[in-house]
Amino acid sequence: MFERQREWWEETSVAGKVVAALLTLLVLAFLSGIAYISSIWRETEVPAELPVVHEAPVNDRDFTEEFTPYADLSTAGKRILNKHFESLGGRASISRIRSLRIEGIIELEEELQRDLLVLKKGGDHLRLSLSGPEATIVMAISPEDAWQSIGRAGRLLEVKDMDPKEKLDLSDSMDLVTELLLAPERGWSLRYLGNRDFSYKVCHAFEVEHGDGHTIRFFLDPKTFHDIGREEVYKDEDGEVVVMRRYQSDFEKVDGFTFPKTVIIRENEEVVQKIMVESVSVNAGILETAFTRPAFAGSGS
């Protein structure tokens, strides 16, 4: 797989690298965008008979008002979810996030690394940049436009409309906050699954199911309540079942919010990407021009 991805960058045409970049960028810690098969969960579900986790003390508070949108969750689920939100910086504070700027490096293997820049604003603006010696690829979506460009050494080589499928995939990745917080307002199903195993650790597990069948499981550390892992199951183009797991670690507080600085992506237990976040800026102010299609002769507008 690594050799194939290297060939994409070193041997394919510059235009063809847009697709390769899209496949790479979609696995970023804050992104998702694959068609998932919810019924597969029933076939691969981890047995429920796991050791009981010793939970960190929680305040025996009244969740009735604050967690009214989570009416379907058990009291235990609400308490654990509250602890998770507190570990991120607090539910109210998280809701006030208006923009994110994330810089880092994505590694496909030791000798194949690319600089990564993600800009998100307002929940409806997204810009992704992937830069290497051979090219810089940019993809941007706003309510007014969806475009992608390729450049080299500061010179634009191509600007065109984003493919409709790529736009749909990336549109699913525009949210600023976790699906665990968004589930009630989006009408998504949210279940507390109790204790489940993830990476040889028994964690608190939640499952969010979108209306389109996209299902994702979240695994929270029993001590820190950080989101240390996610698991998604889907079928590839050949109809083969793929289990994608995301491992998050090296959590740091930035402007009062907690983010993972290291993210490892595995597909069927094979490491396919490692993302090292170097900096995160919250509500720093991102100009609208960052999402504006650049002027270019022959643009697909």
LOTORLO-864476 format. One record per residue (C-alpha): y, x, z; residue number from 1; residue in one letter. Coordinates in Angstrom, 1 decimal. Example, Ala and Ser with C-alpha at 12.3 -4.5 7.8 and 13.67 -1.06 7.14 Angstrom:
<sites>
site Y = -4.5, X = 12.3, Z = 7.8, tifi = 1, nugu = a .
site Y = -1.1, X = 13.7, Z = 7.1, tifi = 2, nugu = s .
</sites>
This chain:
<sites>
site Y = 0.0, X = 0.0, Z = 0.0, tifi = 1, nugu = m .
site Y = 2.4, X = 2.8, Z = 0.9, tifi = 2, nugu = f .
site Y = 1.7, X = 4.6, Z = -2.4, tifi = 3, nugu = e .
site Y = 2.4, X = 1.4, Z = -4.3, tifi = 4, nugu = r .
site Y = 5.7, X = 0.9, Z = -2.5, tifi = 5, nugu = q .
site Y = 6.7, X = 4.5, Z = -3.2, tifi = 6, nugu = r .
site Y = 6.0, X = 3.9, Z = -6.9, tifi = 7, nugu = e .
site Y = 8.3, X = 0.8, Z = -6.8, tifi = 8, nugu = w .
site Y = 11.2, X = 3.1, Z = -5.8, tifi = 9, nugu = w .
site Y = 10.4, X = 6.2, Z = -7.8, tifi = 10, nugu = e .
site Y = 9.0, X = 4.8, Z = -11.1, tifi = 11, nugu = e .
site Y = 10.1, X = 1.2, Z = -11.7, tifi = 12, nugu = t .
site Y = 13.4, X = 0.3, Z = -13.4, tifi = 13, nugu = s .
site Y = 16.5, X = -0.1, Z = -11.3, tifi = 14, nugu = v .
site Y = 16.5, X = -3.8, Z = -11.9, tifi = 15, nugu = a .
site Y = 12.9, X = -4.2, Z = -10.8, tifi = 16, nugu = g .
site Y = 13.7, X = -2.6, Z = -7.5, tifi = 17, nugu = k .
site Y = 15.6, X = -5.8, Z = -6.4, tifi = 18, nugu = v .
site Y = 12.2, X = -7.6, Z = -5.9, tifi = 19, nugu = v .
site Y = 10.8, X = -4.6, Z = -4.0, tifi = 20, nugu = a .
site Y = 13.9, X = -4.6, Z = -1.8, tifi = 21, nugu = a .
site Y = 13.6, X = -8.3, Z = -1.1, tifi = 22, nugu = l .
site Y = 10.0, X = -8.0, Z = 0.0, tifi = 23, nugu = l .
site Y = 11.0, X = -5.1, Z = 2.3, tifi = 24, nugu = t .
site Y = 14.1, X = -6.7, Z = 3.8, tifi = 25, nugu = l .
site Y = 12.5, X = -10.0, Z = 4.6, tifi = 26, nugu = l .
site Y = 10.5, X = -8.5, Z = 7.5, tifi = 27, nugu = v .
site Y = 13.5, X = -7.4, Z = 9.4, tifi = 28, nugu = l .
site Y = 13.5, X = -8.3, Z = 13.1, tifi = 29, nugu = a .
site Y = 16.0, X = -11.0, Z = 12.5, tifi = 30, nugu = f .
site Y = 14.5, X = -12.3, Z = 9.3, tifi = 31, nugu = l .
site Y = 11.7, X = -14.5, Z = 8.0, tifi = 32, nugu = s .
site Y = 11.0, X = -16.4, Z = 4.8, tifi = 33, nugu = g .
site Y = 7.3, X = -16.9, Z = 3.8, tifi = 34, nugu = i .
site Y = 5.5, X = -20.2, Z = 3.1, tifi = 35, nugu = a .
site Y = 3.2, X = -20.6, Z = 6.1, tifi = 36, nugu = y .
site Y = 0.0, X = -22.7, Z = 6.4, tifi = 37, nugu = i .
site Y = 0.0, X = -24.5, Z = 9.8, tifi = 38, nugu = s .
site Y = -3.6, X = -25.5, Z = 9.6, tifi = 39, nugu = s .
site Y = -4.7, X = -21.8, Z = 9.7, tifi = 40, nugu = i .
site Y = -3.6, X = -21.5, Z = 13.3, tifi = 41, nugu = w .
site Y = -6.5, X = -23.8, Z = 14.2, tifi = 42, nugu = r .
site Y = -8.9, X = -21.3, Z = 12.5, tifi = 43, nugu = e .
site Y = -7.6, X = -18.2, Z = 14.1, tifi = 44, nugu = t .
site Y = -6.4, X = -19.4, Z = 17.5, tifi = 45, nugu = e .
site Y = -6.9, X = -17.1, Z = 20.5, tifi = 46, nugu = v .
site Y = -9.2, X = -18.5, Z = 23.1, tifi = 47, nugu = p .
site Y = -7.2, X = -20.2, Z = 26.0, tifi = 48, nugu = a .
site Y = -9.5, X = -18.8, Z = 28.7, tifi = 49, nugu = e .
site Y = -7.4, X = -15.8, Z = 29.6, tifi = 50, nugu = l .
site Y = -6.4, X = -14.3, Z = 33.0, tifi = 51, nugu = p .
site Y = -3.5, X = -16.0, Z = 34.7, tifi = 52, nugu = v .
site Y = -0.4, X = -13.9, Z = 34.5, tifi = 53, nugu = v .
site Y = 1.5, X = -13.1, Z = 37.7, tifi = 54, nugu = h .
site Y = 4.9, X = -14.6, Z = 36.9, tifi = 55, nugu = e .
site Y = 8.1, X = -13.1, Z = 38.1, tifi = 56, nugu = a .
site Y = 9.9, X = -15.3, Z = 40.7, tifi = 57, nugu = p .
site Y = 11.9, X = -18.1, Z = 39.2, tifi = 58, nugu = v .
site Y = 14.5, X = -20.3, Z = 40.7, tifi = 59, nugu = n .
site Y = 13.2, X = -23.8, Z = 41.5, tifi = 60, nugu = d .
site Y = 16.2, X = -25.3, Z = 39.8, tifi = 61, nugu = r .
site Y = 16.8, X = -28.6, Z = 38.2, tifi = 62, nugu = d .
site Y = 16.2, X = -28.3, Z = 34.5, tifi = 63, nugu = f .
site Y = 16.8, X = -32.0, Z = 33.8, tifi = 64, nugu = t .
site Y = 20.3, X = -31.6, Z = 32.4, tifi = 65, nugu = e .
site Y = 20.3, X = -28.2, Z = 30.8, tifi = 66, nugu = e .
site Y = 16.9, X = -28.6, Z = 29.2, tifi = 67, nugu = f .
site Y = 17.1, X = -32.3, Z = 28.2, tifi = 68, nugu = t .
site Y = 16.5, X = -31.3, Z = 24.5, tifi = 69, nugu = p .
site Y = 13.3, X = -29.6, Z = 25.6, tifi = 70, nugu = y .
site Y = 11.9, X = -32.9, Z = 27.0, tifi = 71, nugu = a .
site Y = 8.4, X = -32.3, Z = 25.5, tifi = 72, nugu = d .
site Y = 8.0, X = -29.0, Z = 27.3, tifi = 73, nugu = l .
site Y = 6.2, X = -28.8, Z = 30.7, tifi = 74, nugu = s .
site Y = 8.3, X = -27.7, Z = 33.7, tifi = 75, nugu = t .
site Y = 6.5, X = -24.3, Z = 33.6, tifi = 76, nugu = a .
site Y = 7.4, X = -24.0, Z = 29.9, tifi = 77, nugu = g .
site Y = 11.0, X = -24.8, Z = 30.6, tifi = 78, nugu = k .
site Y = 11.2, X = -22.3, Z = 33.5, tifi = 79, nugu = r .
site Y = 9.7, X = -19.5, Z = 31.4, tifi = 80, nugu = i .
site Y = 12.0, X = -20.3, Z = 28.4, tifi = 81, nugu = l .
site Y = 15.0, X = -20.3, Z = 30.7, tifi = 82, nugu = n .
site Y = 14.0, X = -16.8, Z = 31.9, tifi = 83, nugu = k .
site Y = 13.7, X = -15.7, Z = 28.3, tifi = 84, nugu = h .
site Y = 17.2, X = -16.9, Z = 27.5, tifi = 85, nugu = f .
site Y = 18.5, X = -15.2, Z = 30.6, tifi = 86, nugu = e .
site Y = 16.9, X = -11.9, Z = 29.5, tifi = 87, nugu = s .
site Y = 18.7, X = -12.2, Z = 26.2, tifi = 88, nugu = l .
site Y = 22.1, X = -12.7, Z = 27.9, tifi = 89, nugu = g .
site Y = 22.1, X = -16.4, Z = 28.9, tifi = 90, nugu = g .
site Y = 21.6, X = -19.6, Z = 26.9, tifi = 91, nugu = r .
site Y = 25.4, X = -20.4, Z = 26.8, tifi = 92, nugu = a .
site Y = 26.3, X = -16.9, Z = 25.7, tifi = 93, nugu = s .
site Y = 23.7, X = -16.8, Z = 23.0, tifi = 94, nugu = i .
site Y = 25.1, X = -20.0, Z = 21.6, tifi = 95, nugu = s .
site Y = 28.5, X = -18.4, Z = 21.3, tifi = 96, nugu = r .
site Y = 27.3, X = -15.7, Z = 18.8, tifi = 97, nugu = i .
site Y = 29.2, X = -16.1, Z = 15.6, tifi = 98, nugu = r .
site Y = 28.5, X = -12.9, Z = 13.7, tifi = 99, nugu = s .
site Y = 26.1, X = -10.0, Z = 13.8, tifi = 100, nugu = l .
site Y = 26.3, X = -6.6, Z = 12.2, tifi = 101, nugu = r .
site Y = 23.0, X = -4.6, Z = 12.3, tifi = 102, nugu = i .
site Y = 22.6, X = -1.0, Z = 11.0, tifi = 103, nugu = e .
site Y = 19.5, X = 1.0, Z = 11.0, tifi = 104, nugu = g .
site Y = 16.7, X = 2.7, Z = 9.1, tifi = 105, nugu = i .
site Y = 13.6, X = 1.1, Z = 7.6, tifi = 106, nugu = i .
site Y = 10.6, X = 3.4, Z = 7.2, tifi = 107, nugu = e .
site Y = 7.8, X = 2.6, Z = 4.8, tifi = 108, nugu = l .
site Y = 6.2, X = 6.0, Z = 5.6, tifi = 109, nugu = e .
site Y = 7.5, X = 9.3, Z = 7.0, tifi = 110, nugu = e .
site Y = 8.8, X = 10.4, Z = 3.6, tifi = 111, nugu = e .
site Y = 10.2, X = 7.1, Z = 2.5, tifi = 112, nugu = l .
site Y = 13.1, X = 5.8, Z = 4.5, tifi = 113, nugu = q .
site Y = 16.1, X = 3.7, Z = 3.5, tifi = 114, nugu = r .
site Y = 19.4, X = 2.9, Z = 5.2, tifi = 115, nugu = d .
site Y = 19.6, X = -0.8, Z = 6.2, tifi = 116, nugu = l .
site Y = 22.7, X = -3.0, Z = 6.8, tifi = 117, nugu = l .
site Y = 22.6, X = -6.7, Z = 7.7, tifi = 118, nugu = v .
site Y = 25.7, X = -8.9, Z = 8.1, tifi = 119, nugu = l .
site Y = 25.4, X = -12.4, Z = 9.3, tifi = 120, nugu = k .
site Y = 28.2, X = -14.9, Z = 9.9, tifi = 121, nugu = k .
site Y = 28.4, X = -18.5, Z = 11.0, tifi = 122, nugu = g .
site Y = 24.8, X = -19.2, Z = 10.3, tifi = 123, nugu = g .
site Y = 25.5, X = -19.7, Z = 6.6, tifi = 124, nugu = d .
site Y = 26.5, X = -16.2, Z = 5.4, tifi = 125, nugu = h .
site Y = 24.1, X = -13.4, Z = 4.9, tifi = 126, nugu = l .
site Y = 24.4, X = -9.9, Z = 3.3, tifi = 127, nugu = r .
site Y = 21.6, X = -7.4, Z = 3.1, tifi = 128, nugu = l .
site Y = 22.1, X = -3.8, Z = 1.9, tifi = 129, nugu = s .
site Y = 19.3, X = -1.3, Z = 1.3, tifi = 130, nugu = l .
site Y = 20.4, X = 2.2, Z = 0.3, tifi = 131, nugu = s .
site Y = 18.6, X = 5.3, Z = -0.9, tifi = 132, nugu = g .
site Y = 19.2, X = 8.3, Z = -3.1, tifi = 133, nugu = p .
site Y = 18.3, X = 6.4, Z = -6.2, tifi = 134, nugu = e .
site Y = 20.2, X = 3.2, Z = -5.7, tifi = 135, nugu = a .
site Y = 22.0, X = 0.7, Z = -3.3, tifi = 136, nugu = t .
site Y = 20.8, X = -2.9, Z = -3.5, tifi = 137, nugu = i .
site Y = 22.9, X = -5.7, Z = -2.1, tifi = 138, nugu = v .
site Y = 22.0, X = -9.4, Z = -1.7, tifi = 139, nugu = m .
site Y = 24.5, X = -11.9, Z = -0.4, tifi = 140, nugu = a .
site Y = 24.5, X = -15.7, Z = 0.2, tifi = 141, nugu = i .
site Y = 27.4, X = -17.9, Z = 1.2, tifi = 142, nugu = s .
site Y = 28.0, X = -21.6, Z = 0.9, tifi = 143, nugu = p .
site Y = 29.9, X = -20.8, Z = -2.4, tifi = 144, nugu = e .
site Y = 27.6, X = -18.3, Z = -4.1, tifi = 145, nugu = d .
site Y = 24.3, X = -16.3, Z = -4.0, tifi = 146, nugu = a .
site Y = 24.3, X = -13.0, Z = -5.9, tifi = 147, nugu = w .
site Y = 22.7, X = -9.5, Z = -5.9, tifi = 148, nugu = q .
site Y = 23.8, X = -6.2, Z = -7.2, tifi = 149, nugu = s .
site Y = 22.5, X = -2.7, Z = -7.9, tifi = 150, nugu = i .
site Y = 24.6, X = 0.4, Z = -7.7, tifi = 151, nugu = g .
site Y = 24.3, X = 4.2, Z = -7.8, tifi = 152, nugu = r .
site Y = 26.7, X = 6.8, Z = -6.5, tifi = 153, nugu = a .
site Y = 29.4, X = 4.2, Z = -5.8, tifi = 154, nugu = g .
site Y = 29.2, X = 2.7, Z = -9.3, tifi = 155, nugu = r .
site Y = 27.9, X = -0.8, Z = -10.0, tifi = 156, nugu = l .
site Y = 25.1, X = -1.0, Z = -12.5, tifi = 157, nugu = l .
site Y = 24.3, X = -4.7, Z = -12.3, tifi = 158, nugu = e .
site Y = 25.6, X = -7.9, Z = -10.7, tifi = 159, nugu = v .
site Y = 23.8, X = -11.2, Z = -11.3, tifi = 160, nugu = k .
site Y = 22.9, X = -14.6, Z = -9.8, tifi = 161, nugu = d .
site Y = 20.2, X = -14.5, Z = -7.2, tifi = 162, nugu = m .
site Y = 16.9, X = -15.9, Z = -8.2, tifi = 163, nugu = d .
site Y = 16.4, X = -19.4, Z = -6.8, tifi = 164, nugu = p .
site Y = 13.2, X = -18.5, Z = -5.0, tifi = 165, nugu = k .
site Y = 14.9, X = -15.4, Z = -3.4, tifi = 166, nugu = e .
site Y = 17.8, X = -17.5, Z = -2.4, tifi = 167, nugu = k .
site Y = 15.5, X = -20.1, Z = -0.7, tifi = 168, nugu = l .
site Y = 13.6, X = -17.3, Z = 1.1, tifi = 169, nugu = d .
site Y = 16.8, X = -15.6, Z = 2.3, tifi = 170, nugu = l .
site Y = 18.4, X = -18.9, Z = 3.3, tifi = 171, nugu = s .
site Y = 15.7, X = -19.3, Z = 5.9, tifi = 172, nugu = d .
site Y = 16.9, X = -16.0, Z = 7.4, tifi = 173, nugu = s .
site Y = 20.5, X = -16.8, Z = 8.0, tifi = 174, nugu = m .
site Y = 20.3, X = -18.1, Z = 11.6, tifi = 175, nugu = d .
site Y = 22.1, X = -16.0, Z = 14.2, tifi = 176, nugu = l .
site Y = 19.8, X = -16.8, Z = 17.1, tifi = 177, nugu = v .
site Y = 16.1, X = -17.3, Z = 17.9, tifi = 178, nugu = t .
site Y = 14.1, X = -20.3, Z = 16.7, tifi = 179, nugu = e .
site Y = 13.2, X = -21.0, Z = 20.4, tifi = 180, nugu = l .
site Y = 16.9, X = -21.9, Z = 20.9, tifi = 181, nugu = l .
site Y = 17.3, X = -23.7, Z = 17.6, tifi = 182, nugu = l .
site Y = 14.1, X = -25.8, Z = 17.8, tifi = 183, nugu = a .
site Y = 15.6, X = -29.0, Z = 19.5, tifi = 184, nugu = p .
site Y = 18.6, X = -29.3, Z = 17.3, tifi = 185, nugu = e .
site Y = 16.6, X = -28.7, Z = 14.1, tifi = 186, nugu = r .
site Y = 13.9, X = -31.1, Z = 15.1, tifi = 187, nugu = g .
site Y = 11.2, X = -28.5, Z = 15.0, tifi = 188, nugu = w .
site Y = 8.1, X = -28.8, Z = 17.2, tifi = 189, nugu = s .
site Y = 8.1, X = -26.5, Z = 20.2, tifi = 190, nugu = l .
site Y = 5.0, X = -26.0, Z = 22.4, tifi = 191, nugu = r .
site Y = 4.3, X = -23.9, Z = 25.4, tifi = 192, nugu = y .
site Y = 0.7, X = -22.5, Z = 24.9, tifi = 193, nugu = l .
site Y = 0.3, X = -20.9, Z = 28.3, tifi = 194, nugu = g .
site Y = -1.1, X = -17.4, Z = 28.6, tifi = 195, nugu = n .
site Y = -2.2, X = -15.7, Z = 25.4, tifi = 196, nugu = r .
site Y = -3.2, X = -12.2, Z = 24.5, tifi = 197, nugu = d .
site Y = -0.9, X = -10.0, Z = 22.3, tifi = 198, nugu = f .
site Y = -1.4, X = -6.3, Z = 21.8, tifi = 199, nugu = s .
site Y = -3.8, X = -6.0, Z = 24.8, tifi = 200, nugu = y .
site Y = -1.3, X = -7.8, Z = 27.1, tifi = 201, nugu = k .
site Y = -1.5, X = -11.3, Z = 28.4, tifi = 202, nugu = v .
site Y = 1.9, X = -12.9, Z = 27.6, tifi = 203, nugu = c .
site Y = 3.6, X = -16.3, Z = 27.8, tifi = 204, nugu = h .
site Y = 3.2, X = -17.9, Z = 24.4, tifi = 205, nugu = a .
site Y = 5.3, X = -20.5, Z = 22.6, tifi = 206, nugu = f .
site Y = 4.8, X = -22.0, Z = 19.1, tifi = 207, nugu = e .
site Y = 7.5, X = -23.3, Z = 16.9, tifi = 208, nugu = v .
site Y = 6.5, X = -25.4, Z = 13.8, tifi = 209, nugu = e .
site Y = 9.0, X = -26.2, Z = 11.1, tifi = 210, nugu = h .
site Y = 8.7, X = -29.4, Z = 9.2, tifi = 211, nugu = g .
site Y = 7.7, X = -27.4, Z = 6.1, tifi = 212, nugu = d .
site Y = 4.5, X = -26.1, Z = 7.8, tifi = 213, nugu = g .
site Y = 6.0, X = -22.7, Z = 8.7, tifi = 214, nugu = h .
site Y = 4.6, X = -21.8, Z = 12.1, tifi = 215, nugu = t .
site Y = 5.5, X = -18.9, Z = 14.3, tifi = 216, nugu = i .
site Y = 4.2, X = -17.8, Z = 17.7, tifi = 217, nugu = r .
site Y = 6.4, X = -16.0, Z = 20.2, tifi = 218, nugu = f .
site Y = 4.9, X = -13.8, Z = 22.9, tifi = 219, nugu = f .
site Y = 7.1, X = -13.1, Z = 26.0, tifi = 220, nugu = l .
site Y = 6.5, X = -10.3, Z = 28.4, tifi = 221, nugu = d .
site Y = 5.4, X = -11.6, Z = 31.8, tifi = 222, nugu = p .
site Y = 7.8, X = -9.3, Z = 33.7, tifi = 223, nugu = k .
site Y = 10.9, X = -8.9, Z = 31.5, tifi = 224, nugu = t .
site Y = 10.5, X = -12.2, Z = 29.5, tifi = 225, nugu = f .
site Y = 11.6, X = -10.3, Z = 26.4, tifi = 226, nugu = h .
site Y = 10.2, X = -11.4, Z = 23.0, tifi = 227, nugu = d .
site Y = 7.9, X = -8.5, Z = 22.5, tifi = 228, nugu = i .
site Y = 5.8, X = -9.9, Z = 19.7, tifi = 229, nugu = g .
site Y = 5.6, X = -12.6, Z = 17.0, tifi = 230, nugu = r .
site Y = 2.7, X = -13.7, Z = 14.9, tifi = 231, nugu = e .
site Y = 2.7, X = -15.6, Z = 11.6, tifi = 232, nugu = e .
site Y = -0.2, X = -16.6, Z = 9.4, tifi = 233, nugu = v .
site Y = 0.1, X = -17.4, Z = 5.8, tifi = 234, nugu = y .
site Y = -1.7, X = -17.2, Z = 2.5, tifi = 235, nugu = k .
site Y = -0.7, X = -14.6, Z = -0.2, tifi = 236, nugu = d .
site Y = -0.5, X = -15.2, Z = -3.9, tifi = 237, nugu = e .
site Y = -4.3, X = -14.7, Z = -4.2, tifi = 238, nugu = d .
site Y = -5.0, X = -17.3, Z = -1.5, tifi = 239, nugu = g .
site Y = -6.1, X = -14.7, Z = 1.0, tifi = 240, nugu = e .
site Y = -5.2, X = -15.2, Z = 4.7, tifi = 241, nugu = v .
site Y = -2.7, X = -12.7, Z = 6.0, tifi = 242, nugu = v .
site Y = -1.8, X = -12.3, Z = 9.7, tifi = 243, nugu = v .
site Y = 1.6, X = -10.7, Z = 10.1, tifi = 244, nugu = m .
site Y = 2.5, X = -9.4, Z = 13.5, tifi = 245, nugu = r .
site Y = 5.9, X = -8.1, Z = 14.7, tifi = 246, nugu = r .
site Y = 6.1, X = -5.8, Z = 17.6, tifi = 247, nugu = y .
site Y = 9.5, X = -5.4, Z = 19.3, tifi = 248, nugu = q .
site Y = 10.4, X = -2.7, Z = 21.9, tifi = 249, nugu = s .
site Y = 13.1, X = -0.4, Z = 23.2, tifi = 250, nugu = d .
site Y = 15.3, X = -3.3, Z = 24.3, tifi = 251, nugu = f .
site Y = 19.0, X = -2.5, Z = 24.9, tifi = 252, nugu = e .
site Y = 22.0, X = -4.6, Z = 26.0, tifi = 253, nugu = k .
site Y = 24.9, X = -4.7, Z = 23.5, tifi = 254, nugu = v .
site Y = 28.0, X = -6.6, Z = 24.4, tifi = 255, nugu = d .
site Y = 26.0, X = -8.5, Z = 27.0, tifi = 256, nugu = g .
site Y = 23.2, X = -9.4, Z = 24.7, tifi = 257, nugu = f .
site Y = 19.7, X = -7.9, Z = 24.5, tifi = 258, nugu = t .
site Y = 18.3, X = -6.7, Z = 21.2, tifi = 259, nugu = f .
site Y = 15.1, X = -4.7, Z = 20.3, tifi = 260, nugu = p .
site Y = 15.9, X = -1.3, Z = 18.8, tifi = 261, nugu = k .
site Y = 12.4, X = -0.7, Z = 17.4, tifi = 262, nugu = t .
site Y = 10.4, X = -3.2, Z = 15.3, tifi = 263, nugu = v .
site Y = 7.0, X = -2.5, Z = 13.8, tifi = 264, nugu = i .
site Y = 5.5, X = -4.9, Z = 11.2, tifi = 265, nugu = i .
site Y = 1.7, X = -5.1, Z = 10.7, tifi = 266, nugu = r .
site Y = -0.1, X = -7.0, Z = 8.1, tifi = 267, nugu = e .
site Y = -3.8, X = -7.5, Z = 9.0, tifi = 268, nugu = n .
site Y = -3.4, X = -4.6, Z = 11.5, tifi = 269, nugu = e .
site Y = -2.0, X = -2.2, Z = 8.9, tifi = 270, nugu = e .
site Y = 1.5, X = -0.9, Z = 9.6, tifi = 271, nugu = v .
site Y = 3.7, X = -1.7, Z = 6.6, tifi = 272, nugu = v .
site Y = 7.2, X = -1.2, Z = 8.0, tifi = 273, nugu = q .
site Y = 9.0, X = 0.3, Z = 10.9, tifi = 274, nugu = k .
site Y = 12.6, X = -0.6, Z = 11.6, tifi = 275, nugu = i .
site Y = 14.8, X = 1.5, Z = 13.8, tifi = 276, nugu = m .
site Y = 18.0, X = -0.3, Z = 14.8, tifi = 277, nugu = v .
site Y = 20.8, X = 2.2, Z = 15.3, tifi = 278, nugu = e .
site Y = 23.7, X = -0.1, Z = 16.1, tifi = 279, nugu = s .
site Y = 24.4, X = -3.8, Z = 16.7, tifi = 280, nugu = v .
site Y = 27.9, X = -5.4, Z = 16.8, tifi = 281, nugu = s .
site Y = 28.3, X = -9.0, Z = 18.1, tifi = 282, nugu = v .
site Y = 31.3, X = -11.1, Z = 17.1, tifi = 283, nugu = n .
site Y = 33.1, X = -8.0, Z = 15.9, tifi = 284, nugu = a .
site Y = 34.7, X = -9.9, Z = 13.0, tifi = 285, nugu = g .
site Y = 33.2, X = -9.8, Z = 9.5, tifi = 286, nugu = i .
site Y = 35.5, X = -10.5, Z = 6.6, tifi = 287, nugu = l .
site Y = 34.7, X = -13.2, Z = 4.0, tifi = 288, nugu = e .
site Y = 35.1, X = -10.6, Z = 1.3, tifi = 289, nugu = t .
site Y = 31.9, X = -9.0, Z = 2.4, tifi = 290, nugu = a .
site Y = 30.0, X = -12.0, Z = 0.9, tifi = 291, nugu = f .
site Y = 32.2, X = -12.3, Z = -2.2, tifi = 292, nugu = t .
site Y = 30.6, X = -11.4, Z = -5.6, tifi = 293, nugu = r .
site Y = 32.1, X = -8.1, Z = -6.9, tifi = 294, nugu = p .
site Y = 33.9, X = -8.2, Z = -10.2, tifi = 295, nugu = a .
site Y = 31.7, X = -6.8, Z = -12.9, tifi = 296, nugu = f .
site Y = 31.6, X = -7.1, Z = -16.7, tifi = 297, nugu = a .
site Y = 28.6, X = -9.1, Z = -17.8, tifi = 298, nugu = g .
site Y = 28.1, X = -10.7, Z = -14.3, tifi = 299, nugu = s .
site Y = 25.7, X = -13.6, Z = -14.3, tifi = 300, nugu = g .
site Y = 28.3, X = -16.0, Z = -12.9, tifi = 301, nugu = s .
</sites>
